Amino acid sequence: CTRHRSLNTARCWKSAKKLLNGTATALILAAMGMKAMDELIRPDSPTRRAMETRLKRLTQRHVWLCALGKLTVTALILALAFSHVLGLMIYQSDMMSPALHEGDLLLYYRLQGAYASGDVVAYTARGHTHIGRIAALPGEVVLITEDGQLVINGYIQADMNAAYTYPVHGGCAFPLTLGPNEYFILADSRDGGVDSRTFGAIPADELAGKVITVLRRRSI
């Protein structure tokens, strides 16, 4: 103010007061900042404990969110697998005894490219899903005689699963020549079993898949 005598004295003191107020505010903020830093540094500080508690909660929340994300992805993968690759069913019959028992949990593979004689498969016939064993392949000629012989392409089959295979009254006629995409499927328990003797040849697009795993329920 002494250098600028032309300035009004009131304006000069006002500027000085503003400068002092700003300096005081800065000093107060700096002191508060130092106090806050001291609160964070001291191990027994309530502020530090509150900050650590909040950080711990955030970390736990992150862990739970990551676990939930992984679980969701796993569920989506399993849903995709069981809708397009694998099939699961509880076997509710005894027509495949002794290989399968009622109550067994069956896992079958939907993307089986080629089937072989003896494969156990899930297939659809007359609106229901059945389990059976492939006895004859596309292009083969099937004959079931009245004396219980299973003949494929003129050769009597030594069937390990059944001693005799009899035709079913009112079922398909023999000999039966399978088409390019047809299979002849039999139940292991031939007495009373429902299979291709009743349904006839099973088209390839009615085969749901090959049974690859059996989980057996055991009594305690």
Backbone as a chain_set.jsonl record, in Angstrom:
{"seq": "CTRHRSLNTARCWKSAKKLLNGTATALILAAMGMKAMDELIRPDSPTRRAMETRLKRLTQRHVWLCALGKLTVTALILALAFSHVLGLMIYQSDMMSPALHEGDLLLYYRLQGAYASGDVVAYTARGHTHIGRIAALPGEVVLITEDGQLVINGYIQADMNAAYTYPVHGGCAFPLTLGPNEYFILADSRDGGVDSRTFGAIPADELAGKVITVLRRRSI", "coords": {"N": [[0.826, -1.195, 0.0], [2.071, 1.099, 0.59], [3.622, 1.555, -1.622], [1.827, 2.197, -3.583], [0.5, 4.865, -3.393], [-1.529, 6.165, -4.593], [-3.72, 4.563, -4.559], [-6.787, 3.782, -3.048], [-7.104, 3.74, 0.466], [-8.861, 2.006, 1.794], [-9.397, 0.059, -0.132], [-6.91, -1.099, -0.327], [-6.504, -2.244, 2.217], [-8.556, -4.09, 2.122], [-7.728, -5.847, 0.123], [-5.455, -6.857, 1.322], [-6.573, -8.134, 3.524], [-8.029, -10.142, 2.234], [-5.947, -11.61, 1.159], [-4.684, -12.497, 3.485], [-6.747, -14.031, 4.585], [-6.95, -16.068, 2.617], [-4.43, -17.242, 2.899], [-4.595, -18.147, 5.518], [-6.674, -19.979, 5.243], [-5.489, -21.868, 3.561], [-3.456, -22.757, 5.249], [-4.984, -23.892, 7.248], [-6.285, -25.959, 5.836], [-4.048, -27.459, 5.095], [-3.184, -28.236, 7.594], [-5.35, -29.78, 8.349], [-5.156, -31.761, 6.413], [-2.712, -32.92, 7.115], [-3.443, -33.874, 9.591], [-5.369, -35.739, 8.819], [-3.792, -37.521, 7.369], [-2.179, -38.384, 9.416], [-4.086, -39.714, 10.917], [-4.634, -41.846, 9.217], [-2.211, -43.136, 9.174], [-1.614, -43.978, 11.778], [-1.847, -47.028, 13.544], [-3.862, -47.616, 15.432], [-5.847, -45.919, 14.784], [-9.186, -44.743, 14.478], [-10.161, -43.891, 12.007], [-8.458, -45.17, 10.225], [-9.069, -47.859, 10.826], [-11.751, -47.931, 10.044], [-11.441, -47.413, 7.326], [-9.982, -49.694, 6.558], [-11.858, -51.702, 7.141], [-13.877, -51.081, 5.308], [-12.469, -51.47, 2.916], [-11.971, -54.199, 3.127], [-14.556, -55.209, 2.962], [-15.214, -54.421, 0.353], [-13.351, -55.961, -1.038], [-14.225, -58.577, -0.414], [-16.712, -58.47, -1.615], [-15.953, -58.248, -4.285], [-14.73, -60.736, -4.636], [-16.952, -62.446, -4.302], [-18.507, -61.616, -6.469], [-16.857, -62.37, -8.601], [-16.863, -65.154, -8.22], [-19.578, -65.675, -8.623], [-19.796, -64.917, -11.288], [-18.16, -66.869, -12.522], [-19.608, -69.157, -11.862], [-21.965, -68.677, -13.262], [-21.069, -68.706, -15.926], [-20.173, -71.364, -16.061], [-22.609, -72.699, -15.687], [-23.952, -71.919, -18.017], [-22.329, -73.13, -19.955], [-22.71, -75.843, -19.308], [-25.456, -76.037, -19.759], [-25.54, -75.573, -22.512], [-24.043, -77.764, -23.361], [-25.636, -79.982, -22.549], [-27.88, -79.562, -24.03], [-27.151, -79.734, -26.689], [-25.006, -81.505, -27.053], [-24.807, -83.598, -25.136], [-27.001, -85.992, -23.575], [-29.324, -86.728, -20.96], [-30.892, -89.117, -18.937], [-33.2, -90.897, -16.827], [-33.41, -94.281, -16.496], [-36.285, -96.094, -16.937], [-37.168, -98.777, -17.0], [-37.004, -102.389, -17.369], [-36.136, -103.692, -19.548], [-33.616, -103.83, -20.593], [-32.149, -105.404, -18.991], [-29.566, -107.72, -18.113], [-27.796, -105.604, -18.351], [-28.595, -102.953, -17.935], [-30.424, -101.354, -15.308], [-33.579, -100.637, -13.783], [-33.967, -97.299, -12.824], [-31.359, -96.526, -13.219], [-29.053, -93.96, -14.091], [-28.575, -92.535, -17.155], [-26.182, -91.403, -19.456], [-25.935, -90.034, -22.579], [-24.389, -89.632, -25.819], [-24.944, -87.165, -28.106], [-23.846, -86.473, -30.586], [-22.906, -88.61, -32.04], [-21.276, -89.94, -34.74], [-21.167, -92.326, -36.361], [-22.713, -95.481, -35.956], [-22.293, -98.701, -34.427], [-22.782, -102.254, -34.624], [-24.133, -103.624, -31.716], [-23.915, -101.37, -30.148], [-25.337, -99.517, -27.48], [-28.147, -97.556, -27.516], [-30.088, -94.493, -27.316], [-33.309, -93.952, -28.482], [-36.105, -92.736, -30.429], [-39.43, -93.771, -30.681], [-42.695, -93.98, -31.773], [-43.384, -91.699, -30.35], [-42.128, -91.876, -27.874], [-39.201, -92.177, -25.783], [-36.791, -94.684, -26.019], [-34.552, -97.307, -24.924], [-32.112, -99.322, -26.398], [-30.287, -102.037, -28.023], [-28.226, -101.985, -30.837], [-28.815, -104.199, -33.413], [-28.667, -104.712, -36.117], [-27.322, -103.154, -39.051], [-27.586, -100.34, -41.396], [-28.724, -101.375, -44.624], [-28.473, -104.099, -44.153], [-29.897, -107.435, -43.936], [-32.501, -108.66, -42.041], [-33.651, -111.435, -40.204], [-35.935, -113.104, -38.202], [-36.579, -116.106, -36.833], [-39.191, -118.592, -36.283], [-38.376, -120.399, -34.425], [-36.806, -118.954, -32.731], [-34.373, -117.865, -33.606], [-31.973, -115.407, -34.428], [-31.134, -113.97, -37.365], [-28.782, -112.499, -39.394], [-28.093, -111.18, -42.463], [-28.088, -113.76, -43.496], [-26.646, -115.225, -41.631], [-26.645, -116.932, -38.58], [-26.933, -115.387, -35.479], [-24.889, -115.442, -32.683], [-26.046, -114.562, -29.879], [-25.054, -112.796, -27.104], [-26.601, -111.623, -25.222], [-29.146, -112.648, -25.147], [-30.713, -115.805, -25.209], [-32.655, -116.687, -26.984], [-34.501, -115.245, -29.666], [-37.563, -114.24, -30.42], [-40.114, -113.643, -32.87], [-42.567, -110.961, -32.763], [-45.985, -111.095, -32.237], [-48.082, -109.602, -34.548], [-46.219, -107.738, -35.132], [-43.457, -106.408, -37.11], [-42.853, -107.703, -40.447], [-40.848, -110.457, -41.559], [-38.395, -111.741, -43.89], [-36.542, -108.666, -43.202], [-35.359, -105.971, -44.931], [-33.052, -103.515, -44.348], [-33.074, -99.982, -44.872], [-30.905, -97.403, -46.349], [-30.451, -95.634, -44.249], [-31.311, -96.839, -41.864], [-31.861, -98.697, -38.827], [-31.829, -101.754, -36.966], [-33.064, -102.451, -33.904], [-32.792, -104.006, -30.762], [-34.13, -105.028, -27.587], [-32.339, -106.096, -24.663], [-33.548, -107.879, -22.913], [-35.482, -110.091, -24.198], [-37.964, -111.349, -23.892], [-41.009, -110.082, -23.788], [-39.967, -107.625, -24.291], [-39.987, -104.394, -25.824], [-39.287, -103.371, -29.006], [-37.517, -103.153, -32.152], [-38.801, -105.304, -33.278], [-41.414, -104.791, -32.892], [-41.677, -102.059, -33.59], [-40.437, -101.924, -36.04], [-37.969, -101.027, -38.543], [-35.681, -98.527, -37.425], [-35.355, -95.168, -38.181], [-32.348, -93.267, -38.877], [-32.404, -90.61, -38.017], [-33.987, -90.734, -35.819], [-32.518, -91.671, -33.789], [-31.291, -90.767, -30.731], [-28.814, -90.753, -29.49], [-25.665, -92.303, -28.48], [-25.323, -94.38, -25.671], [-23.064, -93.632, -23.191], [-22.269, -93.552, -20.555], [-23.131, -94.987, -17.444], [-24.747, -94.476, -14.458], [-25.2, -96.053, -11.547], [-27.785, -96.603, -9.214], [-27.546, -97.407, -5.862], [-28.718, -99.382, -3.163], [-28.845, -98.432, 0.271]], "CA": [[0.0, 0.0, 0.0], [2.939, 2.26, 0.628], [4.149, 1.789, -2.967], [0.788, 2.736, -4.451], [-0.209, 5.851, -2.577], [-2.698, 6.671, -5.303], [-4.842, 3.66, -4.319], [-7.62, 4.066, -1.89], [-6.623, 2.991, 1.63], [-9.837, 0.935, 2.093], [-9.19, -1.037, -1.102], [-5.638, -1.721, 0.012], [-6.707, -3.122, 3.388], [-9.435, -5.174, 1.706], [-6.898, -6.825, -0.592], [-4.571, -7.494, 2.304], [-7.398, -9.028, 4.318], [-8.334, -11.305, 1.4], [-4.721, -12.404, 1.068], [-4.5, -13.15, 4.77], [-7.777, -15.064, 4.714], [-6.563, -17.183, 1.749], [-3.272, -17.926, 3.512], [-5.087, -18.859, 6.7], [-7.444, -21.137, 4.773], [-4.527, -22.861, 3.069], [-2.786, -23.342, 6.411], [-5.948, -24.751, 7.937], [-6.454, -27.163, 5.01], [-2.815, -28.242, 5.204], [-3.187, -28.851, 8.92], [-6.349, -30.839, 8.315], [-4.601, -32.846, 5.616], [-1.695, -33.609, 7.926], [-4.141, -34.62, 10.622], [-5.995, -36.893, 8.176], [-2.718, -38.473, 7.07], [-1.77, -38.973, 10.692], [-5.133, -40.654, 11.289], [-4.504, -43.032, 8.379], [-0.938, -43.809, 9.452], [-1.63, -44.596, 13.102], [-2.529, -48.336, 13.505], [-5.038, -47.632, 16.291], [-6.713, -44.818, 14.39], [-10.537, -45.133, 14.047], [-10.296, -43.655, 10.572], [-7.765, -46.246, 9.52], [-9.836, -49.087, 10.992], [-12.948, -47.824, 9.206], [-11.004, -47.567, 5.941], [-9.617, -51.101, 6.34], [-13.101, -52.471, 7.125], [-14.541, -50.828, 4.025], [-11.669, -52.123, 1.882], [-12.189, -55.637, 3.264], [-15.882, -55.489, 2.416], [-15.14, -54.295, -1.103], [-12.612, -57.123, -1.538], [-15.121, -59.725, -0.319], [-17.74, -58.314, -2.646], [-15.311, -58.564, -5.565], [-14.547, -62.194, -4.684], [-18.257, -63.049, -4.526], [-18.922, -61.315, -7.838], [-16.058, -63.236, -9.488], [-17.375, -66.526, -8.077], [-20.884, -65.717, -9.269], [-19.56, -64.883, -12.727], [-17.667, -68.186, -12.941], [-20.715, -70.098, -11.747], [-22.894, -68.402, -14.366], [-20.447, -69.204, -17.163], [-20.204, -72.828, -15.995], [-23.992, -73.127, -15.897], [-24.261, -71.734, -19.428], [-21.617, -74.165, -20.708], [-23.388, -77.116, -19.07], [-26.749, -75.994, -20.448], [-25.266, -75.746, -23.937], [-23.58, -79.141, -23.588], [-26.719, -80.943, -22.399], [-28.923, -79.32, -25.036], [-26.655, -80.003, -28.039], [-23.941, -82.507, -27.119], [-25.079, -84.734, -24.256], [-28.361, -86.197, -23.101], [-29.373, -87.36, -19.644], [-32.208, -89.66, -18.651], [-33.318, -91.96, -15.844], [-33.972, -95.455, -17.161], [-37.488, -96.5, -16.211], [-37.616, -100.059, -17.531], [-36.097, -103.504, -17.117], [-35.996, -104.4, -20.821], [-32.2, -103.958, -20.944], [-31.501, -106.191, -17.945], [-28.902, -107.246, -16.886], [-26.851, -104.513, -18.61], [-29.149, -101.763, -17.3], [-31.479, -101.622, -14.334], [-34.51, -99.533, -13.562], [-33.424, -96.285, -11.925], [-30.02, -96.116, -13.641], [-28.934, -92.659, -14.756], [-27.857, -92.761, -18.406], [-25.639, -90.255, -20.176], [-25.704, -90.428, -23.968], [-23.693, -88.658, -26.654], [-25.842, -86.825, -29.208], [-23.15, -86.202, -31.848], [-22.29, -89.834, -32.538], [-21.291, -89.911, -36.2], [-21.493, -93.637, -36.911], [-23.045, -96.477, -34.953], [-21.835, -100.056, -34.711], [-23.599, -103.314, -34.055], [-23.846, -103.814, -30.3], [-24.019, -100.102, -29.423], [-26.575, -99.226, -26.752], [-28.54, -96.216, -27.956], [-31.4, -93.929, -27.002], [-33.999, -93.658, -29.746], [-37.51, -92.364, -30.308], [-40.382, -94.55, -31.463], [-44.098, -93.75, -31.393], [-43.495, -90.578, -29.419], [-41.476, -92.131, -26.59], [-37.772, -92.495, -25.843], [-36.487, -96.053, -25.617], [-33.152, -97.715, -24.907], [-31.949, -100.643, -27.004], [-28.972, -102.372, -28.57], [-28.274, -102.134, -32.292], [-28.589, -105.582, -33.85], [-28.346, -104.728, -37.546], [-26.961, -101.841, -39.574], [-28.212, -100.019, -42.678], [-28.431, -102.245, -45.762], [-28.444, -105.513, -43.789], [-31.169, -108.161, -43.998], [-32.797, -109.241, -40.726], [-34.649, -112.502, -40.165], [-36.165, -113.729, -36.9], [-37.31, -117.339, -37.123], [-40.174, -119.015, -35.302], [-37.719, -121.158, -33.363], [-36.044, -118.055, -31.877], [-33.041, -117.571, -34.128], [-31.737, -114.094, -35.041], [-30.289, -114.188, -38.538], [-28.397, -111.253, -40.069], [-27.415, -111.453, -43.754], [-27.977, -115.201, -43.689], [-25.831, -115.847, -40.583], [-27.25, -116.976, -37.258], [-26.16, -114.587, -34.543], [-24.706, -115.947, -31.319], [-26.353, -113.389, -29.073], [-24.6, -112.93, -25.718], [-27.562, -111.001, -24.317], [-30.393, -113.419, -25.102], [-30.561, -117.135, -25.808], [-33.585, -116.812, -28.102], [-35.181, -114.025, -30.1], [-38.775, -114.65, -31.121], [-40.882, -112.544, -33.463], [-43.696, -110.465, -31.978], [-47.254, -111.207, -32.96], [-48.572, -108.299, -34.995], [-45.092, -106.847, -35.38], [-43.0, -106.278, -38.495], [-42.693, -108.954, -41.189], [-39.478, -110.856, -41.883], [-37.15, -110.963, -43.669], [-36.635, -107.21, -43.293], [-34.152, -105.345, -45.477], [-32.928, -102.148, -43.827], [-32.721, -98.946, -45.825], [-29.566, -96.81, -46.184], [-30.348, -94.907, -42.972], [-32.187, -97.515, -40.921], [-31.224, -99.625, -37.889], [-32.7, -102.708, -36.285], [-32.66, -102.331, -32.5], [-33.449, -104.973, -29.891], [-33.927, -104.971, -26.142], [-31.58, -107.255, -24.19], [-34.527, -108.807, -22.365], [-36.341, -110.265, -25.377], [-39.309, -111.749, -23.49], [-41.813, -108.923, -23.401], [-39.292, -106.381, -24.654], [-40.553, -103.624, -26.937], [-38.145, -102.937, -29.809], [-37.771, -103.133, -33.599], [-39.739, -106.369, -33.658], [-42.722, -104.135, -32.886], [-41.624, -100.764, -34.278], [-39.823, -102.012, -37.359], [-36.676, -100.351, -38.68], [-35.615, -97.195, -36.803], [-34.568, -94.228, -38.995], [-31.17, -92.711, -38.205], [-32.701, -89.329, -37.361], [-34.715, -90.991, -34.579], [-31.541, -92.063, -32.775], [-30.907, -89.589, -29.951], [-27.387, -90.799, -29.192], [-25.091, -93.536, -27.936], [-25.138, -94.365, -24.224], [-21.628, -93.697, -22.914], [-22.019, -93.67, -19.119], [-24.256, -95.443, -16.623], [-24.587, -94.261, -13.02], [-26.144, -96.997, -10.94], [-28.262, -96.319, -7.881], [-27.381, -98.535, -4.959], [-29.45, -99.295, -1.901], [-27.995, -98.263, 1.447]], "C": [[0.86, 1.245, 0.0], [3.502, 2.554, -0.741], [3.119, 2.44, -3.858], [-0.067, 3.701, -3.64], [-1.447, 6.379, -3.264], [-3.928, 5.811, -5.069], [-5.583, 4.079, -3.075], [-7.201, 3.188, -0.74], [-7.549, 1.823, 1.952], [-9.637, -0.251, 1.174], [-7.936, -1.806, -0.759], [-5.816, -2.688, 1.161], [-7.613, -4.3, 3.039], [-8.662, -6.272, 0.995], [-6.006, -7.574, 0.377], [-5.35, -8.498, 3.147], [-7.733, -10.297, 3.544], [-7.137, -12.219, 1.297], [-4.488, -13.171, 2.361], [-5.495, -14.276, 4.987], [-7.425, -16.294, 3.877], [-5.42, -17.97, 2.338], [-3.699, -18.736, 4.707], [-5.859, -20.107, 6.302], [-6.528, -22.248, 4.299], [-3.827, -23.557, 4.22], [-3.713, -24.302, 7.152], [-6.145, -26.07, 7.18], [-5.234, -28.055, 5.103], [-2.758, -28.964, 6.535], [-4.18, -30.008, 8.97], [-5.848, -32.037, 7.525], [-3.566, -33.63, 6.396], [-2.356, -34.439, 9.015], [-4.784, -35.877, 10.049], [-4.958, -37.95, 7.846], [-2.259, -39.159, 8.331], [-2.793, -40.008, 11.154], [-5.016, -41.951, 10.491], [-3.26, -43.824, 8.712], [-1.001, -44.553, 10.767], [-2.419, -45.9, 13.081], [-3.82, -48.363, 14.311], [-6.031, -46.541, 15.941], [-8.091, -45.344, 13.975], [-10.741, -44.955, 12.547], [-9.64, -44.766, 9.77], [-8.549, -47.555, 9.628], [-11.091, -49.078, 10.124], [-12.596, -48.017, 7.734], [-10.666, -49.028, 5.628], [-10.87, -51.983, 6.286], [-13.825, -52.316, 5.794], [-13.807, -51.526, 2.882], [-11.87, -53.645, 1.91], [-13.546, -56.027, 2.683], [-15.898, -55.423, 0.898], [-14.422, -55.494, -1.714], [-13.488, -58.371, -1.515], [-16.213, -59.663, -1.384], [-17.182, -58.656, -4.026], [-15.137, -60.071, -5.728], [-15.869, -62.882, -4.982], [-18.743, -62.803, -5.949], [-18.159, -62.181, -8.841], [-16.568, -64.673, -9.438], [-18.725, -66.679, -8.765], [-20.745, -65.711, -10.786], [-19.087, -66.229, -13.258], [-18.782, -69.227, -12.901], [-21.712, -69.923, -12.886], [-22.353, -68.94, -15.677], [-20.48, -70.729, -17.2], [-21.605, -73.36, -16.265], [-24.386, -72.995, -17.363], [-23.587, -72.802, -20.287], [-22.303, -75.517, -20.55], [-24.737, -77.162, -19.783], [-26.566, -76.205, -21.942], [-24.866, -77.181, -24.24], [-24.744, -80.122, -23.547], [-27.865, -80.697, -23.38], [-28.471, -79.691, -26.436], [-25.669, -81.164, -28.123], [-24.295, -83.764, -26.336], [-26.556, -84.794, -23.891], [-28.33, -86.961, -21.79], [-30.783, -87.874, -19.403], [-32.115, -90.727, -17.563], [-34.035, -93.128, -16.51], [-35.119, -96.01, -16.326], [-38.043, -97.819, -16.741], [-36.633, -101.142, -17.118], [-35.831, -104.298, -18.396], [-34.545, -104.52, -21.283], [-31.427, -104.701, -19.856], [-30.759, -107.384, -18.578], [-27.944, -106.071, -17.11], [-27.286, -103.23, -17.909], [-30.259, -102.168, -16.352], [-32.371, -100.397, -14.195], [-33.949, -98.576, -12.511], [-32.018, -95.838, -12.279], [-30.079, -94.751, -14.324], [-28.037, -92.833, -15.97], [-27.418, -91.44, -19.011], [-25.34, -90.708, -21.591], [-25.164, -89.257, -24.79], [-24.513, -88.415, -27.918], [-25.15, -86.752, -30.576], [-22.426, -87.428, -32.391], [-22.405, -89.873, -34.059], [-21.733, -91.22, -36.816], [-21.731, -94.604, -35.766], [-22.572, -97.852, -35.406], [-22.792, -101.058, -34.093], [-23.167, -103.565, -32.607], [-23.89, -102.533, -29.496], [-25.37, -99.987, -28.719], [-26.934, -97.774, -27.028], [-29.884, -95.825, -27.364], [-32.059, -93.56, -28.32], [-35.469, -93.361, -29.462], [-38.359, -93.227, -31.225], [-41.775, -94.336, -30.902], [-44.231, -92.717, -30.272], [-42.831, -90.765, -28.075], [-40.001, -92.471, -26.81], [-37.54, -93.889, -25.279], [-34.972, -96.252, -25.604], [-33.062, -99.117, -25.498], [-30.54, -100.823, -27.532], [-29.104, -102.611, -30.073], [-27.907, -103.567, -32.665], [-28.192, -105.658, -35.316], [-28.194, -103.305, -38.052], [-27.644, -101.577, -40.922], [-27.751, -100.95, -43.802], [-28.434, -103.724, -45.441], [-29.85, -106.113, -43.817], [-31.367, -108.904, -42.679], [-33.886, -110.299, -40.871], [-34.721, -113.037, -38.743], [-37.079, -114.927, -37.138], [-38.268, -117.697, -35.994], [-39.553, -119.822, -34.169], [-36.736, -120.311, -32.557], [-34.638, -117.741, -32.33], [-33.019, -116.164, -34.745], [-30.722, -114.283, -36.158], [-30.045, -112.847, -39.219], [-27.589, -111.618, -41.316], [-27.15, -112.943, -43.956], [-27.176, -115.924, -42.631], [-26.559, -115.781, -39.235], [-26.329, -116.263, -36.276], [-26.096, -115.274, -33.174], [-24.846, -114.761, -30.375], [-25.963, -113.627, -27.619], [-25.655, -112.43, -24.728], [-28.867, -111.776, -24.2], [-30.178, -114.751, -25.81], [-31.442, -117.277, -27.043], [-34.208, -115.445, -28.396], [-36.373, -114.438, -30.946], [-39.462, -113.435, -31.754], [-42.069, -112.174, -32.58], [-44.952, -110.548, -32.819], [-47.786, -109.806, -33.294], [-47.468, -107.301, -35.26], [-44.697, -106.819, -36.848], [-42.789, -107.664, -39.122], [-41.224, -109.193, -41.502], [-39.485, -111.749, -43.114], [-37.37, -109.471, -43.918], [-35.308, -106.659, -43.795], [-34.114, -103.886, -45.037], [-32.519, -101.188, -44.934], [-31.352, -98.349, -45.527], [-29.371, -96.108, -44.847], [-31.266, -95.511, -41.918], [-31.405, -98.521, -40.073], [-32.277, -100.564, -37.308], [-32.201, -102.811, -34.849], [-33.487, -103.284, -31.646], [-33.186, -104.653, -28.422], [-33.148, -106.207, -25.717], [-32.499, -108.313, -23.591], [-35.608, -109.018, -23.424], [-37.77, -110.651, -25.015], [-40.075, -110.524, -22.991], [-41.165, -107.596, -23.727], [-39.946, -105.712, -25.847], [-39.405, -103.017, -27.717], [-38.507, -102.972, -31.283], [-38.644, -104.282, -34.071], [-41.163, -105.837, -33.713], [-42.726, -102.875, -33.731], [-41.196, -100.888, -35.732], [-38.474, -101.305, -37.373], [-36.762, -98.944, -38.085], [-34.773, -96.277, -37.678], [-33.431, -93.606, -38.183], [-31.49, -91.414, -37.477], [-33.558, -89.497, -36.109], [-33.788, -91.481, -33.474], [-31.063, -90.813, -32.046], [-29.426, -89.573, -29.632], [-26.974, -92.138, -28.616], [-24.878, -93.378, -26.436], [-23.659, -94.578, -23.919], [-21.315, -93.879, -21.432], [-23.292, -94.098, -18.411], [-23.902, -95.209, -15.16], [-25.654, -95.075, -12.31], [-26.503, -96.59, -9.525], [-28.141, -97.568, -7.03], [-28.168, -98.306, -3.68], [-28.473, -99.172, -0.748], [-28.244, -99.411, 2.419]], "O": [[0.467, 2.297, -0.504], [3.838, 3.705, -1.019], [3.474, 3.16, -4.791], [-1.196, 3.394, -3.256], [-2.319, 6.968, -2.624], [-5.05, 6.243, -5.336], [-5.01, 4.673, -2.162], [-6.96, 1.997, -0.937], [-7.077, 0.756, 2.344], [-9.693, -1.405, 1.599], [-7.898, -3.03, -0.885], [-5.341, -3.822, 1.102], [-7.459, -5.387, 3.596], [-8.894, -7.46, 1.217], [-5.827, -8.787, 0.261], [-4.852, -9.583, 3.449], [-7.726, -11.393, 4.104], [-7.268, -13.442, 1.34], [-4.137, -14.351, 2.338], [-5.147, -15.338, 5.502], [-7.572, -17.425, 4.34], [-5.413, -19.2, 2.299], [-3.243, -19.862, 4.907], [-5.729, -21.158, 6.928], [-6.753, -23.423, 4.593], [-3.62, -24.77, 4.197], [-3.299, -25.364, 7.616], [-6.172, -27.147, 7.776], [-5.363, -29.277, 5.182], [-2.351, -30.122, 6.622], [-3.907, -31.063, 9.544], [-6.079, -33.184, 7.906], [-3.541, -34.86, 6.346], [-1.915, -35.544, 9.333], [-4.765, -36.938, 10.673], [-5.208, -39.143, 8.019], [-1.981, -40.359, 8.335], [-2.431, -41.046, 11.709], [-5.267, -43.033, 11.022], [-3.239, -45.045, 8.556], [-0.484, -45.666, 10.863], [-3.569, -45.895, 12.64], [-4.772, -49.046, 13.933], [-6.953, -46.265, 16.708], [-8.168, -46.297, 13.199], [-11.408, -45.762, 11.899], [-10.184, -45.242, 8.774], [-8.683, -48.281, 8.643], [-11.451, -50.099, 9.538], [-13.319, -48.676, 6.987], [-11.02, -49.538, 4.565], [-10.939, -52.909, 5.478], [-14.322, -53.288, 5.225], [-14.432, -52.101, 1.991], [-11.932, -54.294, 0.866], [-13.671, -57.043, 1.999], [-16.513, -56.258, 0.235], [-14.818, -55.991, -2.769], [-13.501, -59.139, -2.476], [-16.584, -60.679, -1.972], [-17.864, -59.281, -4.839], [-15.365, -60.62, -6.806], [-15.925, -63.791, -5.809], [-19.329, -63.693, -6.566], [-18.737, -62.668, -9.813], [-16.693, -65.332, -10.47], [-18.986, -67.692, -9.414], [-21.478, -66.408, -11.487], [-19.544, -66.686, -14.305], [-18.89, -70.071, -13.791], [-22.241, -70.902, -13.412], [-23.084, -69.558, -16.452], [-20.777, -71.323, -18.236], [-21.776, -74.347, -16.981], [-25.078, -73.862, -17.898], [-24.188, -73.319, -21.228], [-22.466, -76.254, -21.522], [-25.119, -78.191, -20.341], [-27.339, -76.928, -22.571], [-25.29, -77.753, -25.245], [-24.843, -80.999, -24.405], [-28.733, -81.556, -23.536], [-29.31, -79.943, -27.3], [-25.521, -81.753, -29.194], [-24.101, -84.876, -26.827], [-27.261, -83.784, -23.899], [-27.416, -87.748, -21.542], [-31.758, -87.159, -19.634], [-31.081, -91.375, -17.4], [-35.142, -92.973, -17.026], [-34.943, -96.352, -15.157], [-39.254, -97.96, -16.911], [-35.562, -100.853, -16.585], [-35.361, -105.434, -18.342], [-34.261, -105.226, -22.251], [-30.198, -104.636, -19.806], [-31.29, -108.0, -19.501], [-27.338, -105.587, -16.154], [-26.458, -102.505, -17.356], [-30.941, -103.174, -16.552], [-31.953, -99.27, -14.46], [-33.513, -99.0, -11.441], [-31.521, -94.869, -11.705], [-31.03, -94.436, -15.039], [-26.879, -93.229, -15.842], [-28.188, -90.481, -19.069], [-24.58, -91.655, -21.794], [-25.43, -88.087, -24.513], [-24.75, -89.334, -28.702], [-25.795, -86.946, -31.606], [-21.443, -87.299, -33.121], [-23.51, -89.843, -34.601], [-22.587, -91.23, -37.703], [-21.048, -94.561, -34.743], [-22.465, -98.13, -36.6], [-23.521, -100.742, -33.153], [-21.978, -103.701, -32.32], [-23.902, -102.589, -28.266], [-26.41, -100.318, -29.288], [-26.127, -96.872, -26.804], [-30.694, -96.664, -26.97], [-31.44, -92.927, -29.175], [-35.996, -93.691, -28.4], [-38.045, -93.393, -32.404], [-42.005, -94.493, -29.703], [-45.068, -92.842, -29.378], [-42.953, -89.9, -27.207], [-39.606, -92.975, -27.861], [-38.03, -94.229, -24.202], [-34.218, -95.475, -26.19], [-33.845, -99.997, -25.14], [-29.715, -99.91, -27.498], [-29.984, -103.346, -30.521], [-26.851, -104.078, -32.294], [-27.464, -106.566, -35.717], [-28.838, -102.377, -37.561], [-28.215, -102.49, -41.518], [-26.569, -101.271, -43.922], [-28.4, -104.545, -46.358], [-30.851, -105.401, -43.733], [-30.508, -109.678, -42.255], [-34.892, -110.1, -41.552], [-33.7, -113.382, -38.148], [-38.214, -114.774, -37.59], [-38.165, -117.168, -34.887], [-40.125, -119.923, -33.084], [-35.93, -120.845, -31.796], [-33.791, -117.384, -31.511], [-33.926, -115.784, -35.485], [-29.591, -114.705, -35.919], [-30.989, -112.145, -39.579], [-26.549, -112.272, -41.235], [-26.124, -113.335, -44.513], [-27.031, -117.144, -42.716], [-27.024, -114.722, -38.813], [-25.121, -116.498, -36.242], [-27.12, -115.636, -32.595], [-23.879, -114.048, -30.108], [-26.474, -114.543, -26.976], [-25.614, -112.767, -23.545], [-29.617, -111.576, -23.245], [-29.548, -114.818, -26.865], [-31.048, -117.901, -28.028], [-34.41, -114.62, -27.505], [-36.209, -114.931, -32.062], [-39.389, -112.329, -31.22], [-42.518, -112.972, -31.757], [-44.974, -110.121, -33.973], [-47.915, -108.949, -32.419], [-47.739, -106.143, -35.579], [-45.493, -107.16, -37.723], [-42.576, -108.655, -38.423], [-40.454, -108.25, -41.687], [-40.469, -112.445, -43.366], [-38.227, -109.061, -44.701], [-34.266, -106.852, -43.17], [-35.033, -103.118, -45.321], [-31.728, -101.528, -45.814], [-30.705, -98.743, -44.557], [-28.244, -95.999, -44.364], [-31.921, -94.787, -41.169], [-30.428, -99.115, -40.529], [-33.45, -100.212, -37.18], [-31.061, -103.207, -34.604], [-34.708, -103.366, -31.781], [-32.154, -104.083, -28.068], [-33.277, -107.26, -26.341], [-32.255, -109.51, -23.745], [-36.539, -108.221, -23.534], [-38.699, -110.319, -25.75], [-39.81, -110.007, -21.906], [-41.749, -106.544, -23.469], [-40.406, -106.383, -26.771], [-38.627, -102.236, -27.169], [-39.679, -102.835, -31.635], [-39.178, -104.226, -35.179], [-42.006, -106.338, -34.456], [-43.658, -102.639, -34.5], [-41.552, -100.051, -36.562], [-37.907, -101.02, -36.317], [-37.777, -98.261, -38.219], [-33.597, -96.56, -37.905], [-33.536, -93.44, -36.968], [-30.91, -91.141, -36.426], [-33.831, -88.521, -35.411], [-34.227, -91.683, -32.341], [-30.498, -89.907, -32.66], [-28.832, -88.501, -29.512], [-27.807, -92.989, -28.307], [-24.326, -92.377, -25.98], [-23.07, -95.576, -24.332], [-20.217, -94.312, -21.082], [-24.387, -93.635, -18.732], [-22.875, -95.689, -14.68], [-26.851, -94.822, -12.452], [-25.624, -96.269, -8.725], [-28.578, -98.649, -7.424], [-28.269, -97.184, -3.183], [-27.386, -99.75, -0.79], [-27.627, -99.465, 3.483]]}, "num_chains": 1, "name": "protein.A"}
